Amino acid sequence: MVSDELWSLIEPLLPAPVPKQVEGRPRIPDRQALCGILFVLHTGIQWEYLPQELGFGSGMTC
């Protein structure tokens, strides 16, 4: 959903990941989270219906 060219422009703008201090939901890569957000915005589905099998993570993760 996000081309390599677009990702190369976006990635430097994101903060570096910080190591987790507590247990919780595993972090997914920023690119996958962005794709999940764009998928929800494009399709208009509710967050809880974000299809995890597409590799975006859950709506809670995005």
Secondary structure, DSSP 4 states (H G I P E B T S, - for coil): ---HHHHHHHGGGSPPPPPPSS--SPP--HHHHHHHHHHHHHH---GGG--GGGTS--TTT-
